[in-house]
Amino acid sequence: MRCAARVAIGLAIVSAIAAEASGQTTSADDPRSSGRFEFGAGAIWIGHAGFGSRDATETAATGGRFVLFSASSRLDAAVGVEGRLGVRLSRVVEVDADTSYSTPALRTSITSDVESSASAVATVKIRQFTIGAAVLAHLLRWRAGAHGMPFVEAGAGYLRQLYDTRSLVETGQTYYAGGGVKFTAARRGRVRAIGLRADVRALVRTKGVAIDGRAHVAPAAGASLFVRF
């Protein structure tokens, strides 16, 4: 998984270099490429991740294993908040620090219980925090309408998941790759640009509350307002 993250970030850097080379004819006073610091805040949606199923067993008198019940778990989709601080290294390349908070539900379904014919579902809220960094490349050659600038991105970060009972904390890592568009709306004084950012990502979470210990991929999408100085 670390190798995949390096590949994703490497692709973003390669895209940035290519876009830099192809975008040299863009006007230097283009408001979509002016300003060095960018701050944004908005909403993020993260899709669900399934953790598979496991059987609870005990040793029978014959020495074999007897299944008591089966349990399957998943982390539900959730909407949260996200903040981002970006520093533009060039007209193409930007480095971002980002953080997010959401409260998905960890849902466990109990089936095939030898003591009960009815299925049961146990749910606990998870307080999920992430903090990380990303490389973003603006695609200067392309446009999305009159005021939209497409981009590609790849990043990695730290994952902290706290059970709502506050009795247990799990940690892990996040990796993501994706792209989106920044729409610039205005320029006012020292504020070089005000606009809207929208993106979609493939988000990988490792460890954390995943009971199977595997990496899990989920779709994610964000929308935020930003100001650039």
C-alpha positions as a printed Julia matrix, in Angstrom:
229×3 Matrix{Float64}:
   0.0     0.0     0.0
   2.89    2.37    0.69
   4.19    1.55   -2.77
   0.8     2.42   -4.28
   0.78    5.73   -2.42
   4.25    6.58   -3.74
   3.11    5.75   -7.27
   0.01    7.97   -6.92
   2.04   10.91   -5.59
   4.65   10.33   -8.28
   1.98   10.48  -10.98
   0.75   13.8    -9.59
   4.28   15.2    -9.69
   4.8    13.96  -13.25
   1.46   15.52  -14.25
   2.57   18.77  -12.64
   5.81   18.84  -14.61
   3.97   18.08  -17.85
   1.34   20.72  -17.15
   4.06   23.25  -16.3
   5.72   22.62  -19.63
   2.49   22.82  -21.62
   1.12   25.86  -19.79
   3.92   28.32  -20.38
   1.78   30.37  -22.75
  -0.8    31.17  -20.07
  -0.86   34.86  -19.19
   1.03   35.69  -16.0
  -1.82   37.9   -14.78
  -4.42   35.14  -15.15
  -6.4    35.39  -11.84
  -6.74   31.63  -11.73
  -2.96   31.26  -11.42
  -2.2    34.28   -9.2
  -1.72   34.31   -5.45
   0.47   32.03   -3.39
  -1.51   31.02   -0.28
  -4.95   29.43   -0.37
  -7.3    28.6     2.49
 -10.47   26.55    2.04
 -13.18   24.98    4.17
 -16.23   22.94    3.28
 -17.93   19.55    3.33
 -16.64   16.09    2.51
 -18.55   12.86    1.84
 -16.86    9.48    2.34
 -18.48    6.27    1.1
 -18.88    3.09    3.11
 -16.26    0.37    3.52
 -17.09   -3.29    4.16
 -14.87   -5.32    6.5
 -16.1    -8.79    5.59
 -17.49  -11.44    7.94
 -16.13  -13.79   10.59
 -17.47  -16.82   12.43
 -17.44  -17.19   16.22
 -16.66  -20.81   17.0
 -16.02  -23.16   19.87
 -14.49  -26.6    20.09
 -17.06  -29.41   19.96
 -16.79  -32.66   21.93
 -15.59  -34.4    18.78
 -12.67  -31.98   18.5
 -14.09  -30.05   15.55
 -15.09  -26.39   15.45
 -18.74  -25.48   16.04
 -20.05  -22.16   14.64
 -21.92  -20.13   17.28
 -22.75  -17.15   15.03
 -21.44  -15.1    12.12
 -20.65  -11.39   12.26
 -20.13   -8.97    9.37
 -19.05   -5.35    9.81
 -18.95   -2.17    7.76
 -18.15    1.47    8.27
 -21.09    3.46    6.93
 -20.84    6.45    4.63
 -20.74    9.85    6.34
 -20.66   13.58    5.64
 -18.09   15.65    7.52
 -16.14   18.89    7.42
 -12.76   19.53    5.84
 -10.19   22.32    6.01
  -7.25   22.92    3.73
  -4.24   25.24    3.54
  -2.36   25.34    0.26
   0.95   26.88   -0.77
   1.53   27.34   -4.47
   5.13   26.54   -5.39
   4.61   27.54   -9.01
   1.71   28.36  -11.32
   1.15   24.61  -11.62
   2.32   22.87   -8.45
   0.62   23.34   -5.08
   1.31   21.6    -1.75
  -1.66   21.27    0.63
  -2.07   20.48    4.31
  -5.54   19.15    5.04
  -7.65   17.91    7.93
 -11.14   16.44    8.21
 -13.67   15.3    10.8
 -16.64   12.98   10.34
 -18.78   10.61   12.43
 -19.51    7.41   10.49
 -21.28    4.49   12.17
 -19.56    1.13   12.62
 -22.31   -1.42   11.98
 -22.01   -5.11   12.9
 -24.67   -7.63   11.83
 -25.04  -10.91   13.75
 -26.51  -13.85   11.81
 -26.75  -17.64   12.12
 -26.88  -17.4    15.91
 -27.5   -20.86   17.38
 -29.33  -19.31   20.34
 -31.6   -17.02   18.31
 -33.2   -17.28   14.88
 -33.43  -13.49   14.52
 -30.59  -11.39   13.2
 -29.22   -8.53   15.27
 -27.41   -5.32   14.41
 -25.06   -3.46   16.74
 -24.1     0.13   15.88
 -21.53    2.46   17.41
 -20.58    5.95   16.29
 -16.97    6.55   15.29
 -15.34    9.95   15.58
 -12.94   10.02   12.67
 -10.12   12.56   12.32
  -7.57   12.81    9.53
  -4.61   15.11    9.0
  -2.33   14.91    6.02
  -0.62   16.49    3.04
  -1.09   16.39   -0.71
   0.52   17.4    -3.99
  -1.8    19.13   -6.46
  -1.13   19.91  -10.12
  -3.2    22.52  -11.99
  -3.83   21.53  -15.6
  -3.21   24.87  -17.29
  -3.88   23.59  -20.79
  -7.51   22.74  -20.01
 -10.46   24.84  -18.8
 -13.86   24.07  -17.29
 -15.98   26.89  -18.63
 -14.79   30.48  -18.45
 -13.55   30.41  -14.84
 -12.74   26.78  -14.03
  -9.26   25.29  -13.64
  -9.01   21.46  -13.53
  -6.44   19.74  -11.32
  -5.19   16.33  -10.23
  -4.1    15.46   -6.7
  -2.58   12.72   -4.55
  -1.98   12.65   -0.82
  -1.45   10.7     2.38
  -2.21   11.24    6.04
  -2.74   10.08    9.59
  -6.05    8.46   10.61
  -7.47    8.51   14.15
 -10.78    6.81   14.96
 -12.34    7.14   18.41
 -15.27    4.98   19.51
 -18.22    7.07   20.74
 -17.86    5.42   24.14
 -14.35    6.97   24.25
 -13.06    3.67   25.58
 -10.95    2.75   22.56
  -8.86    4.62   19.99
  -7.64    3.14   16.72
  -5.07    4.7    14.4
  -4.04    4.11   10.82
  -3.16    5.8     7.54
  -5.03    7.31    4.62
  -4.01    7.59    0.97
  -5.95    9.16   -1.85
  -5.77   10.17   -5.5
  -8.25   12.08   -7.6
  -9.0    15.36   -9.29
 -11.44   18.19   -9.58
 -12.02   21.79  -10.6
 -11.49   25.19   -8.98
 -13.94   27.89  -10.05
 -12.69   31.43   -9.45
 -15.38   34.01   -8.68
 -13.74   37.33   -7.82
 -10.64   39.4    -6.99
 -10.87   41.98   -4.2
  -7.89   43.98   -2.9
  -5.33   41.72   -1.22
  -7.58   38.75   -1.84
  -6.34   37.51   -5.2
  -9.23   35.1    -5.72
 -12.42   33.8    -4.13
 -13.94   30.65   -5.45
 -15.37   27.15   -5.2
 -13.44   23.9    -5.24
 -15.01   20.52   -6.06
 -13.2    17.19   -6.28
 -13.62   13.41   -6.26
 -11.14   10.91   -4.86
 -10.4     7.25   -4.34
  -9.68    7.06   -0.6
  -7.71    4.2     0.94
  -7.84    3.64    4.72
  -5.5     1.17    6.43
  -5.74   -0.25    9.96
  -8.06    1.78   12.2
 -11.34    0.06   13.07
 -11.08   -2.4    10.18
 -11.44   -5.76   11.92
  -9.87   -7.67    9.04
  -6.65   -5.64    9.13
  -6.81   -4.92    5.4
  -6.71   -1.72    3.37
 -10.13   -0.56    2.16
 -10.96    1.73   -0.74
 -13.96    4.07   -0.61
 -15.14    6.87   -2.89
 -14.98   10.41   -1.53
 -16.11   13.81   -2.75
 -15.61   17.31   -1.41
 -16.9    20.82   -2.01
 -15.46   23.91   -0.37
 -15.12   27.66   -0.59
 -11.61   29.08   -0.81
  -9.77   32.38   -0.72
  -6.36   32.96   -2.24
  -3.86   35.59   -1.14
